[in-house]
Amino acid sequence: MFDSGVGGLSVLRDFQRLAPHERVIYFADTAFFPYGPRPAAEVRKRSFAITQRLISAGCKLIVVACNTASAAAIADLRDAFPVPFVGMVPGLKPATQQSRSGRVAILATPGTLDGDLYARVVDEFGRGVSIENVPGHGLAELVERGQSGTEAARASLRRILGPAIAAGADTVVLGCTHYHFLADDVAAEFPGVATVETSEAVARRAVAVLAEQGIEAPPGRPGALDLIVSGDREAFKAVMAHLGFAPHPAEVVP
């Protein structure tokens, strides 16, 4: 499982709950964080390098727990490597189904909003609703600094999301795994506005693929979590703790 930083931990948490016997290697590419503003070719190059590292460590399935990397690279990753991949897709379909006003805000990185994957999702599920693309400039960085749940987070959301909410959007799609950790801030700042994100759905899909491929871990085996952090490992673990992840005994893989 990989992401540019802590965002993919939202998928990890659900996956560990659903598949407690699996060993997970989580690759946090913090040395290249953030992915959102980077050119798609650069994100694709990093995704290939990380995938090669994870396969060399024996991974049997790879979850691209990053919307930007999924948009930029997952089709090419599936063509290039022999393991199954599960990626992130913005939750536009459930958002359109639950919106009462018919106006949905998509909060995502520029790399996601500009990608072909997002365009296909909008084409398939966006009919009959008004969609406003809202680039979440600086929000992933705020989460990566451990500032979710703060006044700084809510002030940023007021500035970034406020115009779309004022225009009538009653549902916000959290189109970046980092934004999962801002859901409570959105609820506090915009009472009555619903949020939609897909971390649990992606975790469930990963569990289903393991079953379909017949590659699940034996049910009696204890699960494990190893970390690979390309940047500052101690800073990453500190933000993990802020997000509610208990310190774990697994060795941090260099």
Protein Blocks (a to p, Z undefined) as FASTA:
>chain_A
ZZfblmlmmmmmmmmmmmmmbccddddffklccfklpcfklmmmmmmmmmmmmmmnopab
dcdfbfklmmmmmmmmmmmpcbdcdddddfkklmmmmpmnlpacddddfklmmpmklmmm
mmmmmgoiacddddfehklmmmmnopghiaklmmmmmmmmmmmmmnopabdcdfbfklmm
mmmmmmmmmghiacddfklmmmmmmmmmmmmnopaccfkbccddddddfblfklmmmmmm
mnopacdfbdcdZZ
